[in-house]
Amino acid sequence: NLARSQILLVTPYFVPPEPLILALRQAAFRGVEVKVLVPSVNNHPTLQLASQALYTDLIQAGVRIFERAPPFLHAKAFLVDDAIAIIGSANLDPRSLFLNYETNLVVFATEFAACLKRVILHDFAQSREVLYSDWRHRSRLRRFAENFFNLFHPIA
């Protein structure tokens, strides 16, 4: 909520709780560059569909979503304003955030953030941005599947 210039987020499972979705959208509305990186091919296809159900609202708010080509991306990182870095085992899904025993490290050091940013930007360079102009043309069956599996994301 306090980001001023940039949020970079990397996660293999992107089905965040509603308050985090709202925070990302609000940041983008405020002019913060918000970029999310997820794998293009997920080892949990239904979770990927649930995640993709969120794309339209996020993209329309100005959040940029990128899908990284294989191999499977299992990194978890969050970088805010080149100053706050979060790394650890927690995915951005309800199971990781509220059920499993996960550990994240929050680092307030610009040197560490700069190193992490280089790694994250390398992964972004291996990815493809999901553009709304393309995304809106997916089939009705695909949209149905995304929304169906998104119904279960609070218990994913």
FIDO-360555 format. One record per residue: x, y, z of N, C-alpha, C in turn. Coordinates in nm, 3 decimals. Atoms other than C-alpha are relative to their C-alpha. Example, Ala and Ser with C-alpha at 12.3 -4.5 7.8 and 13.67 -1.06 7.14 Angstrom:
2
[[0.089, -0.119, 0.000], [1.230, -0.450, 0.780], [0.090, 0.120, 0.000]],
[[-0.082, -0.119, -0.006], [1.367, -0.106, 0.714], [-0.077, 0.109, 0.073]],
This chain:
156
[[0.081, -0.121, 0.000], [0.000, 0.000, 0.000], [0.084, 0.127, 0.000]],
[[-0.084, -0.119, -0.006], [0.295, 0.236, 0.048], [0.097, 0.010, -0.118]],
[[-0.090, -0.004, 0.115], [0.475, 0.158, -0.279], [-0.019, 0.131, -0.075]],
[[0.005, -0.129, 0.069], [0.563, 0.474, -0.467], [0.038, -0.011, -0.148]],
[[-0.045, 0.003, 0.139], [0.735, 0.364, -0.787], [-0.012, -0.137, -0.067]],
[[-0.002, 0.129, 0.068], [0.758, -0.010, -0.850], [-0.024, -0.116, 0.098]],
[[0.019, 0.128, -0.069], [0.639, -0.352, -0.733], [0.030, -0.109, -0.101]],
[[-0.030, 0.117, 0.082], [0.794, -0.663, -0.882], [-0.033, -0.123, 0.083]],
[[0.048, 0.116, -0.073], [0.634, -0.990, -0.781], [0.024, -0.125, -0.084]],
[[-0.026, 0.127, 0.067], [0.744, -1.344, -0.873], [-0.057, -0.111, 0.086]],
[[0.059, 0.110, -0.075], [0.543, -1.649, -0.772], [-0.049, -0.108, -0.095]],
[[0.051, 0.106, 0.087], [0.456, -1.991, -0.915], [-0.152, -0.017, 0.010]],
[[0.143, 0.018, -0.023], [0.104, -1.987, -0.770], [-0.059, 0.135, 0.040]],
[[0.048, -0.136, -0.021], [-0.076, -1.654, -0.802], [-0.152, 0.001, 0.012]],
[[0.142, -0.015, -0.033], [-0.418, -1.667, -0.639], [-0.009, 0.069, 0.136]],
[[-0.006, -0.072, -0.127], [-0.380, -1.398, -0.373], [-0.137, 0.029, 0.057]],
[[0.127, -0.041, -0.060], [-0.649, -1.306, -0.125], [-0.043, 0.137, -0.052]],
[[0.059, -0.123, 0.054], [-0.878, -1.020, -0.222], [0.070, 0.127, 0.048]],
[[-0.067, -0.125, -0.040], [-0.702, -0.755, -0.006], [0.131, 0.025, -0.076]],
[[-0.124, -0.018, 0.075], [-0.374, -0.818, -0.190], [-0.029, 0.035, -0.146]],
[[0.041, -0.036, 0.136], [-0.546, -0.808, -0.529], [-0.036, 0.148, -0.005]],
[[0.040, -0.140, -0.007], [-0.701, -0.476, -0.429], [0.121, 0.092, 0.016]],
[[-0.120, -0.082, -0.021], [-0.365, -0.341, -0.308], [0.082, 0.012, -0.129]],
[[-0.074, -0.005, 0.126], [-0.197, -0.431, -0.638], [-0.072, 0.090, -0.101]],
[[0.078, -0.083, 0.092], [-0.479, -0.272, -0.839], [0.010, 0.148, 0.040]],
[[-0.007, -0.140, -0.046], [-0.474, 0.044, -0.625], [0.138, 0.059, -0.027]],
[[-0.135, -0.049, 0.028], [-0.097, 0.071, -0.660], [0.012, 0.037, -0.148]],
[[-0.005, -0.030, 0.144], [-0.129, 0.051, -1.039], [-0.080, 0.125, -0.032]],
[[0.081, -0.121, 0.022], [-0.408, 0.312, -1.032], [0.074, 0.126, 0.045]],
[[-0.077, -0.114, -0.050], [-0.172, 0.539, -0.833], [0.120, 0.032, -0.089]],
[[-0.112, -0.023, 0.088], [0.086, 0.510, -1.110], [0.124, -0.081, 0.033]],
[[-0.111, 0.088, -0.034], [0.310, 0.252, -0.946], [0.012, -0.105, -0.111]],
[[-0.021, 0.107, 0.096], [0.464, 0.013, -1.199], [-0.011, -0.132, 0.076]],
[[0.023, 0.129, -0.066], [0.328, -0.327, -1.090], [0.016, -0.109, -0.105]],
[[-0.026, 0.108, 0.093], [0.466, -0.634, -1.263], [-0.002, -0.133, 0.076]],
[[0.014, 0.132, -0.061], [0.375, -0.994, -1.180], [0.056, -0.103, -0.098]],
[[-0.058, 0.105, 0.083], [0.573, -1.291, -1.310], [-0.042, -0.137, 0.053]],
[[0.045, 0.136, -0.033], [0.425, -1.642, -1.313], [0.048, -0.094, -0.111]],
[[-0.040, 0.093, 0.107], [0.513, -1.959, -1.505], [-0.107, -0.010, -0.108]],
[[0.096, 0.015, 0.109], [0.354, -2.005, -1.846], [-0.063, -0.139, 0.001]],
[[0.051, 0.136, -0.013], [0.311, -2.376, -1.776], [0.015, -0.037, 0.147]],
[[-0.001, 0.026, -0.143], [0.214, -2.463, -1.421], [-0.014, -0.149, 0.027]],
[[0.012, 0.142, -0.036], [0.250, -2.800, -1.250], [-0.135, -0.031, 0.065]],
[[0.137, 0.017, -0.048], [-0.102, -2.746, -1.109], [-0.092, 0.075, -0.096]],
[[0.079, -0.070, 0.103], [-0.317, -2.666, -1.416], [-0.126, 0.067, 0.052]],
[[0.122, -0.062, -0.051], [-0.633, -2.597, -1.217], [0.031, 0.128, 0.077]],
[[-0.042, -0.121, -0.072], [-0.447, -2.347, -0.999], [0.039, 0.109, -0.099]],
[[-0.033, -0.098, 0.104], [-0.315, -2.180, -1.313], [-0.127, 0.061, -0.058]],
[[0.128, -0.052, 0.050], [-0.671, -2.148, -1.444], [-0.061, 0.097, 0.101]],
[[0.053, -0.088, -0.104], [-0.782, -1.999, -1.111], [0.074, 0.133, -0.001]],
[[-0.082, -0.121, 0.007], [-0.495, -1.751, -1.136], [-0.038, 0.084, -0.120]],
[[0.029, -0.073, 0.123], [-0.578, -1.658, -1.492], [-0.137, 0.067, 0.003]],
[[0.129, -0.066, -0.016], [-0.933, -1.572, -1.389], [0.016, 0.141, 0.056]],
[[-0.026, -0.131, -0.059], [-0.778, -1.273, -1.211], [0.064, 0.098, -0.098]],
[[-0.078, -0.083, 0.091], [-0.585, -1.141, -1.510], [-0.075, 0.122, -0.052]],
[[0.070, -0.109, 0.067], [-0.852, -0.927, -1.675], [-0.009, 0.124, 0.089]],
[[0.015, -0.116, -0.089], [-0.925, -0.703, -1.374], [0.135, 0.063, 0.033]],
[[-0.132, -0.053, -0.032], [-0.557, -0.672, -1.291], [0.059, 0.077, -0.119]],
[[-0.055, -0.065, 0.118], [-0.450, -0.590, -1.646], [-0.074, 0.131, -0.028]],
[[0.076, -0.122, 0.024], [-0.732, -0.337, -1.685], [0.034, 0.109, 0.102]],
[[-0.041, -0.098, -0.101], [-0.611, -0.169, -1.364], [0.141, 0.053, -0.026]],
[[-0.136, -0.045, 0.030], [-0.261, -0.137, -1.510], [0.109, -0.092, 0.051]],
[[-0.099, 0.099, -0.044], [-0.093, -0.438, -1.351], [0.047, -0.075, -0.125]],
[[-0.055, 0.072, 0.115], [0.139, -0.599, -1.604], [0.033, -0.142, 0.043]],
[[-0.019, 0.140, -0.033], [0.140, -0.978, -1.600], [0.086, -0.064, -0.108]],
[[-0.093, 0.068, 0.090], [0.418, -1.184, -1.753], [-0.001, -0.148, 0.032]],
[[-0.009, 0.145, -0.018], [0.435, -1.558, -1.806], [0.136, -0.045, -0.053]],
[[-0.136, 0.044, 0.035], [0.782, -1.713, -1.805], [-0.006, -0.138, -0.063]],
[[-0.009, 0.128, 0.069], [0.861, -1.995, -2.044], [0.069, -0.103, 0.089]],
[[-0.069, 0.105, -0.077], [0.973, -2.332, -1.904], [0.152, 0.016, -0.010]],
[[0.045, 0.093, -0.104], [1.151, -2.459, -1.711], [-0.087, 0.069, 0.105]],
[[0.095, -0.048, -0.100], [0.897, -2.425, -1.430], [0.066, 0.097, 0.097]],
[[-0.047, -0.104, -0.091], [0.949, -2.111, -1.225], [-0.060, -0.026, 0.138]],
[[0.050, 0.027, -0.135], [0.924, -2.191, -0.854], [0.051, 0.103, 0.101]],
[[-0.052, -0.105, -0.087], [1.082, -1.874, -0.715], [-0.114, 0.080, 0.061]],
[[0.094, -0.089, -0.067], [0.901, -1.651, -0.470], [0.077, 0.124, 0.042]],
[[-0.070, -0.124, -0.033], [1.014, -1.290, -0.453], [-0.095, 0.117, -0.018]],
[[0.082, -0.120, 0.002], [0.862, -0.950, -0.393], [0.096, 0.116, 0.023]],
[[-0.089, -0.114, -0.013], [1.047, -0.624, -0.446], [-0.083, 0.128, -0.010]],
[[0.077, -0.125, -0.003], [0.904, -0.283, -0.355], [0.097, 0.118, 0.003]],
[[-0.074, -0.127, 0.007], [1.062, 0.047, -0.460], [0.152, -0.016, 0.015]],
[[-0.145, 0.026, -0.008], [1.414, -0.104, -0.484], [0.054, 0.009, 0.142]],
[[-0.042, -0.017, -0.138], [1.424, -0.092, -0.106], [-0.042, -0.114, 0.091]],
[[0.052, 0.108, -0.085], [1.216, -0.376, 0.040], [-0.006, -0.126, -0.083]],
[[-0.002, 0.128, 0.070], [1.281, -0.733, -0.068], [-0.058, -0.107, 0.091]],
[[0.058, 0.112, -0.075], [1.080, -1.036, 0.040], [0.027, -0.126, -0.081]],
[[-0.024, 0.130, 0.062], [1.195, -1.388, -0.039], [-0.035, -0.107, 0.101]],
[[0.031, 0.107, -0.092], [1.097, -1.721, 0.106], [-0.075, -0.112, -0.066]],
[[0.069, 0.119, 0.049], [0.879, -2.026, 0.072], [-0.149, 0.023, -0.027]],
[[0.144, -0.022, 0.014], [0.532, -1.868, 0.073], [-0.038, 0.039, -0.141]],
[[0.061, -0.035, 0.127], [0.337, -1.866, -0.249], [-0.109, 0.103, 0.027]],
[[0.111, -0.094, -0.018], [0.068, -1.605, -0.310], [-0.131, -0.074, -0.026]],
[[0.125, 0.075, 0.003], [-0.218, -1.844, -0.247], [-0.046, -0.020, 0.144]],
[[0.053, 0.013, -0.137], [-0.445, -1.902, 0.053], [0.067, -0.111, 0.082]],
[[-0.062, 0.111, -0.073], [-0.284, -2.234, 0.145], [0.134, 0.044, 0.061]],
[[-0.130, -0.045, -0.051], [0.063, -2.079, 0.177], [-0.014, 0.110, 0.105]],
[[0.011, -0.116, -0.088], [-0.056, -1.763, 0.345], [-0.074, -0.027, 0.131]],
[[0.084, 0.017, -0.119], [-0.306, -1.905, 0.594], [0.000, -0.140, 0.060]],
[[0.009, 0.137, -0.049], [-0.260, -2.281, 0.633], [0.137, -0.064, 0.022]],
[[-0.131, 0.064, -0.010], [0.091, -2.407, 0.564], [0.094, 0.080, 0.090]],
[[-0.106, -0.067, -0.074], [0.393, -2.327, 0.774], [0.106, 0.045, -0.099]],
[[-0.092, -0.056, 0.099], [0.585, -2.101, 0.540], [0.086, 0.106, 0.068]],
[[-0.091, -0.099, -0.056], [0.875, -1.869, 0.603], [0.045, 0.096, -0.109]],
[[-0.051, -0.103, 0.088], [0.961, -1.544, 0.432], [0.095, 0.088, 0.078]],
[[-0.096, -0.092, -0.058], [1.245, -1.306, 0.494], [-0.023, 0.136, -0.063]],
[[0.015, -0.136, 0.048], [1.191, -0.932, 0.464], [0.134, 0.070, 0.023]],
[[-0.131, -0.064, -0.007], [1.512, -0.742, 0.388], [-0.016, 0.147, -0.037]],
[[0.002, -0.144, 0.024], [1.539, -0.364, 0.415], [0.143, 0.045, -0.029]],
[[-0.137, -0.036, 0.037], [1.870, -0.320, 0.233], [0.004, 0.021, -0.151]],
[[0.002, -0.031, 0.143], [1.913, -0.150, -0.102], [0.099, -0.086, -0.078]],
[[-0.097, 0.085, 0.071], [2.221, -0.359, -0.190], [-0.062, -0.137, -0.030]],
[[0.066, 0.130, 0.020], [2.028, -0.684, -0.142], [-0.111, 0.014, -0.103]],
[[0.111, -0.023, 0.094], [1.729, -0.540, -0.329], [0.053, 0.015, -0.142]],
[[-0.058, -0.017, 0.133], [1.954, -0.444, -0.621], [0.042, -0.135, -0.059]],
[[-0.039, 0.134, 0.047], [2.092, -0.799, -0.645], [-0.124, -0.081, -0.037]],
[[0.124, 0.073, 0.027], [1.744, -0.948, -0.625], [-0.066, 0.054, -0.126]],
[[0.062, -0.059, 0.118], [1.619, -0.705, -0.888], [0.066, -0.050, -0.128]],
[[-0.069, 0.052, 0.118], [1.887, -0.820, -1.133], [-0.049, -0.141, -0.034]],
[[0.047, 0.137, 0.021], [1.774, -1.182, -1.087], [-0.144, 0.002, -0.053]],
[[0.141, -0.009, 0.042], [1.406, -1.090, -1.120], [-0.011, 0.051, -0.144]],
[[0.007, -0.056, 0.135], [1.464, -0.880, -1.432], [0.049, -0.100, -0.104]],
[[-0.045, 0.106, 0.091], [1.653, -1.171, -1.589], [-0.117, -0.095, -0.029]],
[[0.117, 0.086, 0.021], [1.342, -1.387, -1.537], [-0.107, 0.070, -0.083]],
[[0.097, -0.074, 0.082], [1.118, -1.115, -1.679], [0.044, 0.000, -0.147]],
[[-0.051, 0.000, 0.138], [1.343, -1.110, -1.987], [-0.028, -0.133, -0.070]],
[[0.029, 0.132, 0.056], [1.264, -1.482, -2.036], [-0.152, -0.023, -0.010]],
[[0.146, 0.014, -0.007], [0.890, -1.414, -2.030], [-0.070, 0.077, -0.111]],
[[0.085, -0.067, 0.097], [0.604, -1.293, -2.244], [-0.110, 0.073, 0.077]],
[[0.105, -0.076, -0.067], [0.368, -1.018, -2.134], [-0.137, -0.043, -0.051]],
[[0.138, 0.030, 0.036], [-0.001, -1.104, -2.129], [-0.067, 0.133, -0.031]],
[[0.060, -0.125, 0.044], [-0.158, -0.824, -2.329], [-0.151, -0.015, -0.007]],
[[0.146, 0.006, 0.000], [-0.526, -0.744, -2.289], [-0.056, -0.018, -0.140]],
[[0.048, 0.010, 0.139], [-0.566, -0.711, -2.666], [-0.002, -0.146, -0.047]],
[[0.000, 0.144, 0.033], [-0.477, -1.082, -2.695], [-0.087, -0.078, 0.099]],
[[0.066, 0.074, -0.107], [-0.617, -1.199, -2.361], [-0.152, -0.003, -0.016]],
[[0.146, -0.008, 0.009], [-0.972, -1.086, -2.430], [-0.059, -0.090, -0.108]],
[[0.049, 0.085, 0.108], [-0.997, -1.318, -2.731], [0.000, -0.149, 0.034]],
[[0.003, 0.142, -0.033], [-0.975, -1.645, -2.539], [-0.145, -0.050, -0.002]],
[[0.132, 0.058, 0.022], [-1.267, -1.883, -2.576], [-0.089, 0.010, 0.124]],
[[0.095, 0.000, -0.112], [-1.581, -1.886, -2.362], [0.023, -0.121, 0.090]],
[[-0.028, 0.121, -0.078], [-1.496, -2.240, -2.254], [0.120, 0.024, 0.091]],
[[-0.118, -0.031, -0.081], [-1.156, -2.119, -2.133], [-0.039, 0.094, 0.115]],
[[0.045, -0.093, -0.105], [-1.318, -1.831, -1.940], [-0.082, -0.073, 0.106]],
[[0.080, 0.078, -0.094], [-1.566, -2.072, -1.787], [0.090, -0.082, 0.091]],
[[-0.093, 0.082, -0.079], [-1.284, -2.304, -1.674], [0.075, 0.086, 0.101]],
[[-0.072, -0.089, -0.091], [-1.089, -2.012, -1.525], [-0.089, 0.040, 0.118]],
[[0.091, -0.045, -0.106], [-1.390, -1.883, -1.332], [-0.045, -0.114, 0.090]],
[[0.039, 0.116, -0.079], [-1.494, -2.231, -1.222], [0.108, -0.034, 0.103]],
[[-0.107, 0.036, -0.092], [-1.153, -2.310, -1.070], [0.034, 0.115, 0.095]],
[[-0.023, -0.112, -0.090], [-1.125, -1.962, -0.926], [-0.097, -0.001, 0.117]],
[[0.094, 0.014, -0.112], [-1.433, -2.038, -0.715], [0.063, -0.073, 0.117]],
[[-0.063, 0.082, -0.103], [-1.213, -2.283, -0.523], [0.131, 0.058, 0.051]],
[[-0.130, -0.050, -0.039], [-0.909, -2.062, -0.485], [0.014, 0.034, 0.148]],
[[-0.019, -0.022, -0.144], [-0.982, -1.971, -0.122], [0.041, -0.127, 0.075]],
[[-0.040, 0.125, -0.066], [-0.925, -2.339, -0.040], [0.106, -0.075, -0.080]],
[[-0.099, 0.065, 0.087], [-0.663, -2.411, -0.308], [0.120, -0.051, 0.076]],
